[in-house]
């Protein structure tokens, strides 16, 4: 990150679009300079920075989801545009990931751009001339720190035992790489501090959030999003008590809409970007690994909601390349402006099921799992399941409910089941983690 974090990039954003700019040494009468924004920012400047953080969060989101989903064998890129997607990424013949290639460096760089911009935002809040109250400052800092922790948590999922840097406030004096456990602890602390600020932030933010935060656009409701992300961090820590507590403060609703949550949003106007995960039906060959189709319970509606038979020219066709093949195309998003979840209620219900199971409450876990199963058109689980049977049921429900949302690979790794992920070619390996970029070594 020595090379990435020193890139000082401010975002000027309208309608969630952004343009990177060079920092000038002289005043600009038409646009604010870095000094304007970091020392004496107006409320309009803070709005630009807040919108910019949201925008940059989604910039390479599609690449993150695609690569971790492919490593976890949820789906493949069979377009043939780059052999690394079917070779290096899938560990073909034992291939390792290049620590100086785009598969490794691209997401890493993007996450620390988010960190840099949230740090700039916090600096601008502290030195603003907008006349913000202490409560309003608390709200904005809590918002920024929550989004930074969310973004860093994604890269930690990729880096795993390599750990990440969390202290990146001073580009010339970066904090050390922490262990995986230390990184999780640091993210938990960041989220807890942000939550404290959000609970002391008054009734509204002085800036507007995008429609992706509809229902979570006040300090009190945004704090529920913060607790949802904290619950995910607690889950990775193995802290079931923390999961239960955080979920109780989140927006989890076992009787509510399972799609309720916080989303990245997109647009098709000239100033915006479209959903990078949308797949053109019967054309773009992002193909579902056939185990997802073959292992599904009869009548599971999630299969049809997330995949479709590949039928170019109306004829069912098998897509094949590099000894990989599939009959089903990815169909997670049907519109180029469809929103992509950061976290949603269905994941929270499944986290509660897992916490209950780990605490020995099998019946309580089954109750939560049955909520998800009912929504998927499946019959409830039988009474009297053993803990092992309930665990297998949990693994199934997470696989189908959270398909393509960046969880399968992480889940199987933390459960010690990477060897149970199906590979379609002899000699392929399931990577345990992405390497730390070569620029960060030494």
RODO-2510 file (C-alpha; in nm, 4 decimals, decimal comma):
residues 442
     n   res          X          Y          Z
     1     x     0,0000     0,0000     0,0000
     2     x     0,3074     0,2267     0,0176
     3     x     0,2424     0,3045    -0,3463
     4     x    -0,1357     0,3175    -0,3240
     5     x    -0,2051     0,5041    -0,0032
     6     x     0,0127     0,7979    -0,1022
     7     x    -0,2095     0,8674    -0,3999
     8     x    -0,3981     1,1745    -0,2827
     9     x    -0,7237     1,1667    -0,4782
    10     x    -1,0208     1,3868    -0,3984
    11     x    -1,3578     1,3132    -0,5517
    12     x    -1,5935     1,5768    -0,6867
    13     x    -1,9252     1,4056    -0,7237
    14     x    -2,2657     1,4788    -0,8630
    15     x    -2,5382     1,2146    -0,8523
    16     x    -2,2850     0,9617    -0,7241
    17     x    -2,0528     1,0058    -1,0222
    18     x    -1,6910     1,0955    -0,9514
    19     x    -1,3928     1,2411    -1,1281
    20     x    -1,0410     1,2161    -0,9825
    21     x    -0,8434     1,5386    -0,9839
    22     x    -0,4891     1,6597    -0,9446
    23     x    -0,4111     1,8629    -0,6336
    24     x    -0,3057     2,2132    -0,7335
    25     x    -0,0738     2,4462    -0,5427
    26     x    -0,2829     2,7537    -0,6207
    27     x    -0,6400     2,8515    -0,5600
    28     x    -0,8966     2,7423    -0,8116
    29     x    -1,1822     2,9886    -0,8570
    30     x    -1,4047     2,7268    -1,0198
    31     x    -1,3533     2,4254    -0,7922
    32     x    -1,2297     2,3689    -0,4385
    33     x    -0,8680     2,2674    -0,3874
    34     x    -0,7480     2,0116    -0,1337
    35     x    -0,6868     2,2955     0,1126
    36     x    -1,0416     2,4239     0,0634
    37     x    -1,1842     2,0841     0,1426
    38     x    -0,9575     1,9817     0,4286
    39     x    -0,9383     2,3224     0,5952
    40     x    -1,2507     2,5306     0,5746
    41     x    -1,4914     2,3063     0,3858
    42     x    -1,8420     2,4357     0,3264
    43     x    -2,1511     2,2220     0,3685
    44     x    -2,1621     2,1826    -0,0101
    45     x    -1,8028     2,0572    -0,0023
    46     x    -1,8931     1,8028     0,2647
    47     x    -2,1828     1,6835     0,0513
    48     x    -1,9430     1,6308    -0,2400
    49     x    -1,7054     1,4344    -0,0199
    50     x    -1,9834     1,2207     0,1309
    51     x    -2,1211     1,1404    -0,2140
    52     x    -1,7686     1,0712    -0,3336
    53     x    -1,7073     0,8134    -0,0626
    54     x    -2,0289     0,6357    -0,1580
    55     x    -1,9352     0,6432    -0,5237
    56     x    -1,5833     0,5112    -0,4851
    57     x    -1,7127     0,2273    -0,2651
    58     x    -1,8931     0,0826    -0,5655
    59     x    -1,6253     0,1516    -0,8262
    60     x    -1,4531    -0,1869    -0,8186
    61     x    -1,7166    -0,3699    -0,6165
    62     x    -1,7988    -0,5922    -0,9130
    63     x    -1,4387    -0,7081    -0,9468
    64     x    -1,4282    -0,8039    -0,5790
    65     x    -1,7489    -1,0061    -0,5954
    66     x    -1,6515    -1,1726    -0,9219
    67     x    -1,3077    -1,2839    -0,8107
    68     x    -1,4024    -1,4178    -0,4670
    69     x    -1,7074    -1,5917    -0,6182
    70     x    -1,4891    -1,7570    -0,8799
    71     x    -1,2275    -1,8679    -0,6281
    72     x    -1,5156    -2,0170    -0,4268
    73     x    -1,6475    -2,1912    -0,7409
    74     x    -1,9861    -2,0234    -0,7417
    75     x    -1,9514    -1,9243    -1,1047
    76     x    -1,6897    -1,8933    -1,3785
    77     x    -1,5909    -1,6370    -1,6380
    78     x    -1,5939    -1,8447    -1,9566
    79     x    -1,5765    -1,5521    -2,1993
    80     x    -1,2114    -1,6216    -2,2775
    81     x    -1,1119    -1,2571    -2,2393
    82     x    -0,8182    -1,3324    -2,0069
    83     x    -0,6711    -1,6770    -1,9373
    84     x    -0,5993    -1,5806    -1,5779
    85     x    -0,9687    -1,6091    -1,4924
    86     x    -0,9715    -1,9792    -1,5736
    87     x    -0,6065    -2,0432    -1,4874
    88     x    -0,4392    -1,8512    -1,2100
    89     x    -0,7612    -1,7589    -1,0267
    90     x    -0,8726    -2,1216    -1,0145
    91     x    -0,5325    -2,2613    -0,9208
    92     x    -0,5059    -2,4539    -1,2476
    93     x    -0,2445    -2,7275    -1,2085
    94     x    -0,1507    -2,5755    -0,8743
    95     x    -0,0998    -2,2204    -1,0075
    96     x    -0,0494    -1,9535    -0,7427
    97     x    -0,1858    -1,6009    -0,7503
    98     x     0,0614    -1,3398    -0,8770
    99     x     0,1350    -1,0830    -0,6066
   100     x     0,2040    -0,8221    -0,8751
   101     x    -0,0918    -0,8976    -1,1021
   102     x    -0,4272    -0,7254    -1,1306
   103     x    -0,6117    -1,0118    -0,9608
   104     x    -0,4216    -0,9220    -0,6447
   105     x    -0,3496    -0,5510    -0,6660
   106     x    -0,6734    -0,4117    -0,8090
   107     x    -0,9081    -0,4631    -0,5141
   108     x    -0,6321    -0,3881    -0,2637
   109     x    -0,5665    -0,0519    -0,4258
   110     x    -0,9355     0,0342    -0,4418
   111     x    -1,0012    -0,0421    -0,0752
   112     x    -0,7244     0,1896     0,0331
   113     x    -0,8509     0,4610    -0,1971
   114     x    -1,1741     0,4351     0,0022
   115     x    -0,9751     0,4563     0,3263
   116     x    -0,7853     0,7599     0,2031
   117     x    -1,1028     0,9391     0,0996
   118     x    -1,2868     0,8633     0,4234
   119     x    -0,9858     0,9986     0,6128
   120     x    -0,9992     1,3143     0,4000
   121     x    -1,3700     1,3396     0,4713
   122     x    -1,3110     1,3132     0,8473
   123     x    -1,0402     1,5800     0,8253
   124     x    -1,2736     1,8093     0,6345
   125     x    -1,5478     1,7550     0,8938
   126     x    -1,3153     1,8491     1,1781
   127     x    -1,1980     2,1693     1,0083
   128     x    -1,5213     2,2687     0,8374
   129     x    -1,6499     2,6258     0,8406
   130     x    -2,0056     2,5045     0,7854
   131     x    -2,1042     2,5740     1,1456
   132     x    -2,1719     2,2109     1,2264
   133     x    -2,2862     2,1234     1,5757
   134     x    -2,0956     1,8607     1,7732
   135     x    -2,3845     1,6213     1,7120
   136     x    -2,3664     1,6778     1,3362
   137     x    -1,9901     1,6214     1,3382
   138     x    -2,0409     1,2998     1,5334
   139     x    -2,2897     1,1790     1,2764
   140     x    -2,0650     1,2454     0,9785
   141     x    -1,7575     1,0921     1,1394
   142     x    -1,9617     0,7874     1,2414
   143     x    -2,0848     0,7547     0,8847
   144     x    -1,7339     0,7821     0,7367
   145     x    -1,5729     0,5399     0,9807
   146     x    -1,8475     0,2823     0,9286
   147     x    -1,8004     0,2878     0,5523
   148     x    -1,4229     0,2655     0,5905
   149     x    -1,4534    -0,0365     0,8202
   150     x    -1,6950    -0,2017     0,5781
   151     x    -1,4537    -0,1534     0,2890
   152     x    -1,1488    -0,2730     0,4830
   153     x    -1,3391    -0,5824     0,5942
   154     x    -1,3791    -0,6864     0,2301
   155     x    -1,0048    -0,6782     0,1705
   156     x    -0,9437    -0,8628     0,4961
   157     x    -1,1631    -1,1426     0,3637
   158     x    -0,9296    -1,1648     0,0661
   159     x    -0,6047    -1,1288     0,2603
   160     x    -0,7074    -1,3539     0,5521
   161     x    -0,3949    -1,4563     0,7457
   162     x    -0,1875    -1,1895     0,5709
   163     x    -0,3878    -0,9327     0,7631
   164     x    -0,4323    -0,5691     0,6625
   165     x    -0,3257    -0,2227     0,7644
   166     x    -0,6016    -0,0441     0,9520
   167     x    -0,4120     0,2666     1,0654
   168     x    -0,3607     0,4599     0,7434
   169     x    -0,4383     0,8124     0,8588
   170     x    -0,0826     0,9362     0,7936
   171     x     0,0336     0,8407     0,4437
   172     x     0,3948     0,9005     0,5471
   173     x     0,3724     0,6907     0,8626
   174     x     0,1481     0,3950     0,7912
   175     x     0,0513     0,1556     1,0655
   176     x     0,1794    -0,2002     1,0605
   177     x     0,0035    -0,4938     0,9025
   178     x    -0,1970    -0,6662     1,1729
   179     x    -0,2651    -1,0368     1,2051
   180     x    -0,6017    -1,1628     1,0850
   181     x    -0,7302    -1,1699     1,4427
   182     x    -0,5775    -0,8305     1,5161
   183     x    -0,7328    -0,6865     1,2009
   184     x    -1,0775    -0,8107     1,3035
   185     x    -1,0300    -0,6631     1,6498
   186     x    -0,9288    -0,3293     1,4991
   187     x    -1,2327    -0,3271     1,2692
   188     x    -1,4564    -0,4108     1,5627
   189     x    -1,3085    -0,1186     1,7553
   190     x    -1,3554     0,1146     1,4579
   191     x    -1,7183     0,0115     1,4217
   192     x    -1,7837     0,0436     1,7945
   193     x    -1,6351     0,3935     1,7991
   194     x    -1,8432     0,4901     1,4958
   195     x    -2,1538     0,3489     1,6637
   196     x    -2,0901     0,5607     1,9728
   197     x    -2,0672     0,8702     1,7554
   198     x    -2,3833     0,7808     1,5643
   199     x    -2,5784     0,7402     1,8861
   200     x    -2,4686     1,0920     1,9855
   201     x    -2,5476     1,2474     1,6485
   202     x    -2,8942     1,3932     1,6745
   203     x    -3,1868     1,3229     1,4451
   204     x    -3,0420     1,3823     1,0982
   205     x    -2,7254     1,4049     0,8920
   206     x    -2,6341     1,7470     0,7493
   207     x    -2,5688     1,5782     0,4124
   208     x    -2,7880     1,3554     0,1973
   209     x    -2,7180     0,9892     0,1274
   210     x    -2,8081     0,8029    -0,1899
   211     x    -3,1220     0,5953    -0,2349
   212     x    -2,9128     0,2891    -0,1505
   213     x    -2,9461     0,3992     0,2117
   214     x    -3,3222     0,4468     0,1966
   215     x    -3,4512     0,3667     0,5431
   216     x    -3,0976     0,3993     0,6843
   217     x    -3,0302     0,7656     0,6152
   218     x    -3,0526     0,9093     0,9675
   219     x    -2,7913     0,8602     1,2391
   220     x    -3,0220     0,6253     1,4308
   221     x    -3,1037     0,4048     1,1318
   222     x    -2,7513     0,4209     0,9871
   223     x    -2,6353     0,2956     1,3284
   224     x    -2,8410    -0,0193     1,2603
   225     x    -2,6382    -0,0705     0,9423
   226     x    -2,3218    -0,0205     1,1483
   227     x    -2,4331    -0,2944     1,3895
   228     x    -2,5101    -0,5294     1,1001
   229     x    -2,1522    -0,4946     0,9741
   230     x    -2,0268    -0,5346     1,3326
   231     x    -2,2243    -0,8597     1,3605
   232     x    -2,0483    -0,9905     1,0498
   233     x    -1,7096    -0,9011     1,2011
   234     x    -1,8104    -1,0703     1,5271
   235     x    -1,9116    -1,3799     1,3294
   236     x    -1,5663    -1,3982     1,1736
   237     x    -1,4161    -1,3601     1,5205
   238     x    -1,6181    -1,6553     1,6455
   239     x    -1,7801    -1,4253     1,9035
   240     x    -2,1370    -1,5554     1,9077
   241     x    -2,2302    -1,3368     2,2026
   242     x    -2,1133    -1,0333     2,0085
   243     x    -2,3120    -1,1466     1,7051
   244     x    -2,6302    -1,1775     1,9091
   245     x    -2,5837    -0,8390     2,0748
   246     x    -2,5009    -0,6592     1,7502
   247     x    -2,7934    -0,8164     1,5668
   248     x    -3,0250    -0,7007     1,8428
   249     x    -2,9111    -0,3437     1,7689
   250     x    -2,9250    -0,3883     1,3909
   251     x    -3,2163    -0,3884     1,1490
   252     x    -3,2641    -0,7665     1,1659
   253     x    -3,6315    -0,8542     1,1437
   254     x    -3,7245    -1,2211     1,1291
   255     x    -4,0726    -1,1313     1,0124
   256     x    -3,9566    -0,8653     0,7688
   257     x    -3,8538    -0,8485     0,4054
   258     x    -3,5368    -1,0535     0,3629
   259     x    -3,4179    -0,8128     0,0916
   260     x    -3,4323    -0,5127     0,3241
   261     x    -3,0886    -0,3614     0,3659
   262     x    -2,8237    -0,1207     0,2392
   263     x    -2,7290    -0,1259    -0,1270
   264     x    -2,4897     0,0121    -0,3851
   265     x    -2,6991     0,1977    -0,6424
   266     x    -2,6348     0,2674    -1,0095
   267     x    -2,7672     0,4712    -1,2978
   268     x    -2,7510     0,4912    -1,6751
   269     x    -2,7112     0,8675    -1,7132
   270     x    -2,3925     1,0171    -1,8499
   271     x    -2,2720     1,1093    -1,5017
   272     x    -2,3245     0,7675    -1,3490
   273     x    -2,2080     0,4086    -1,3783
   274     x    -2,4112     0,0965    -1,4400
   275     x    -2,4179    -0,2245    -1,2403
   276     x    -2,0927    -0,4083    -1,3286
   277     x    -2,2395    -0,7457    -1,2275
   278     x    -2,5284    -0,7480    -1,4726
   279     x    -2,5021    -1,0300    -1,7279
   280     x    -2,6607    -0,9967    -2,0718
   281     x    -2,8930    -1,2990    -2,1055
   282     x    -2,7679    -1,5685    -2,3422
   283     x    -2,4635    -1,3640    -2,4305
   284     x    -2,2178    -1,2870    -2,1482
   285     x    -2,0710    -1,6194    -2,0477
   286     x    -2,0500    -1,5799    -1,6718
   287     x    -2,1533    -1,9364    -1,6047
   288     x    -2,2782    -2,0975    -1,2852
   289     x    -2,0732    -2,3862    -1,1473
   290     x    -2,3022    -2,6845    -1,2034
   291     x    -2,2893    -2,7989    -0,8417
   292     x    -2,5154    -2,5041    -0,7574
   293     x    -2,7749    -2,6504    -0,9919
   294     x    -2,7253    -3,0174    -0,9136
   295     x    -2,7096    -2,9858    -0,5337
   296     x    -3,0242    -2,7741    -0,4991
   297     x    -3,3287    -2,9087    -0,3200
   298     x    -3,6294    -2,9651    -0,5451
   299     x    -3,8395    -2,6509    -0,5645
   300     x    -3,5729    -2,4115    -0,4300
   301     x    -3,6764    -2,0842    -0,5939
   302     x    -3,3344    -1,9288    -0,5362
   303     x    -3,1917    -2,1350    -0,8223
   304     x    -3,4250    -1,9764    -1,0761
   305     x    -3,3820    -1,6326    -0,9215
   306     x    -3,0047    -1,6398    -0,9511
   307     x    -2,9359    -1,8478    -1,2638
   308     x    -3,0925    -1,9238    -1,6017
   309     x    -3,0480    -2,1841    -1,8727
   310     x    -2,7997    -2,0618    -2,1350
   311     x    -2,9994    -2,0486    -2,4594
   312     x    -2,8389    -1,8385    -2,7324
   313     x    -3,0682    -1,8380    -3,0357
   314     x    -3,3282    -2,0108    -2,8198
   315     x    -3,1349    -2,3373    -2,8061
   316     x    -2,9971    -2,4775    -2,4766
   317     x    -2,6192    -2,4655    -2,5152
   318     x    -2,3266    -2,5720    -2,2996
   319     x    -2,0638    -2,3012    -2,2617
   320     x    -1,7128    -2,4496    -2,2497
   321     x    -1,3557    -2,3266    -2,2345
   322     x    -1,0334    -2,4587    -2,0784
   323     x    -1,2033    -2,7838    -1,9756
   324     x    -1,4683    -2,5950    -1,7797
   325     x    -1,8318    -2,6062    -1,8825
   326     x    -2,1787    -2,5096    -1,7662
   327     x    -2,5340    -2,5058    -1,8975
   328     x    -2,6493    -2,2177    -1,6741
   329     x    -2,5753    -1,8501    -1,6867
   330     x    -2,5479    -1,6126    -1,3938
   331     x    -2,8701    -1,4114    -1,3521
   332     x    -2,8326    -1,2249    -1,0227
   333     x    -2,9219    -0,8851    -1,1661
   334     x    -3,1620    -0,8339    -1,4549
   335     x    -3,1078    -0,4617    -1,5087
   336     x    -2,7966    -0,2507    -1,5485
   337     x    -2,9320    -0,0222    -1,2779
   338     x    -3,0252    -0,2996    -1,0328
   339     x    -2,8870    -0,2316    -0,6818
   340     x    -2,6253    -0,4612    -0,5255
   341     x    -2,6459    -0,5341    -0,1518
   342     x    -2,3792    -0,4406     0,0996
   343     x    -2,5740    -0,6322     0,3632
   344     x    -2,9374    -0,7321     0,3953
   345     x    -3,1844    -0,8869     0,6331
   346     x    -3,1522    -1,2408     0,4958
   347     x    -2,7838    -1,2499     0,5909
   348     x    -2,8676    -1,1191     0,9383
   349     x    -3,1267    -1,3925     0,9963
   350     x    -2,8709    -1,6518     0,8870
   351     x    -2,6113    -1,5016     1,1209
   352     x    -2,8582    -1,5328     1,4073
   353     x    -2,9157    -1,8966     1,3122
   354     x    -2,5415    -1,9586     1,3236
   355     x    -2,4956    -1,7804     1,6563
   356     x    -2,7782    -1,9834     1,8102
   357     x    -2,6341    -2,3048     1,6737
   358     x    -2,2893    -2,2296     1,8118
   359     x    -2,4478    -2,1539     2,1489
   360     x    -2,6175    -2,4954     2,1539
   361     x    -2,9678    -2,3695     2,0703
   362     x    -3,0402    -2,6025     1,7797
   363     x    -3,4167    -2,5431     1,7901
   364     x    -3,3638    -2,1658     1,7795
   365     x    -3,1259    -2,2041     1,4859
   366     x    -3,3759    -2,4219     1,2981
   367     x    -3,6486    -2,1634     1,3595
   368     x    -3,4360    -1,8968     1,1884
   369     x    -3,3370    -2,1293     0,9037
   370     x    -3,7008    -2,2138     0,8390
   371     x    -3,7797    -1,8456     0,7852
   372     x    -3,5291    -1,8409     0,5015
   373     x    -3,6471    -2,1758     0,3664
   374     x    -4,0096    -2,0643     0,3588
   375     x    -3,9151    -1,7593     0,1526
   376     x    -3,7329    -1,9917    -0,0889
   377     x    -4,0388    -2,2152    -0,1312
   378     x    -3,8993    -2,5049     0,0721
   379     x    -4,0637    -2,7118     0,3436
   380     x    -3,9462    -2,6526     0,7014
   381     x    -3,6674    -2,8631     0,8402
   382     x    -3,7683    -3,1699     1,0378
   383     x    -3,7912    -3,1529     1,4139
   384     x    -3,5185    -3,3006     1,6282
   385     x    -3,2173    -3,2261     1,4090
   386     x    -2,8764    -3,2920     1,5585
   387     x    -2,6214    -3,0094     1,5779
   388     x    -2,4331    -3,1599     1,2829
   389     x    -2,7492    -3,1840     1,0740
   390     x    -2,8404    -2,8260     1,1581
   391     x    -2,4881    -2,7148     1,0610
   392     x    -2,5226    -2,8836     0,7224
   393     x    -2,8587    -2,7099     0,6805
   394     x    -2,7006    -2,3740     0,7671
   395     x    -2,4260    -2,4285     0,5106
   396     x    -2,6875    -2,5083     0,2470
   397     x    -2,9013    -2,2031     0,3237
   398     x    -2,6060    -1,9639     0,3198
   399     x    -2,4881    -2,1115    -0,0094
   400     x    -2,8194    -2,0515    -0,1850
   401     x    -2,9367    -1,7337    -0,0119
   402     x    -2,6066    -1,5469    -0,0414
   403     x    -2,4961    -1,6838    -0,3779
   404     x    -2,2683    -1,4407    -0,5601
   405     x    -2,2552    -1,1946    -0,2688
   406     x    -1,8999    -1,2768    -0,1610
   407     x    -1,9643    -1,5272     0,1185
   408     x    -1,9283    -1,8865    -0,0037
   409     x    -1,5465    -1,8946    -0,0152
   410     x    -1,5159    -1,7125     0,3187
   411     x    -1,7739    -1,9399     0,4816
   412     x    -1,6137    -2,2645     0,3698
   413     x    -1,2736    -2,1390     0,4808
   414     x    -1,3858    -2,0403     0,8292
   415     x    -1,5674    -2,3722     0,8688
   416     x    -1,2552    -2,5622     0,7618
   417     x    -1,4358    -2,7020     0,4573
   418     x    -1,2464    -2,5592     0,1603
   419     x    -1,1685    -2,9159     0,0568
   420     x    -1,5434    -2,9734     0,0162
   421     x    -1,5736    -2,7130    -0,2586
   422     x    -1,6157    -2,8938    -0,5883
   423     x    -1,3506    -2,8326    -0,8530
   424     x    -1,4150    -2,9297    -1,2120
   425     x    -1,0625    -3,0100    -1,3255
   426     x    -0,7964    -3,2423    -1,1885
   427     x    -0,5050    -3,0486    -1,0430
   428     x    -0,6991    -2,7310    -0,9617
   429     x    -0,6620    -2,5912    -0,6098
   430     x    -0,8832    -2,3692    -0,3969
   431     x    -0,6793    -2,0687    -0,2917
   432     x    -0,6898    -1,9957     0,0817
   433     x    -0,6202    -1,6249     0,0421
   434     x    -0,4946    -1,3620    -0,1989
   435     x    -0,1288    -1,2656    -0,1625
   436     x    -0,0215    -0,9301    -0,0238
   437     x     0,0769    -0,7073    -0,3172
   438     x     0,4501    -0,7010    -0,3858
   439     x     0,4524    -0,3244    -0,3337
   440     x     0,3621    -0,3825     0,0306
   441     x     0,6461    -0,6234     0,1038
   442     x     0,9583    -0,5153     0,2869
***
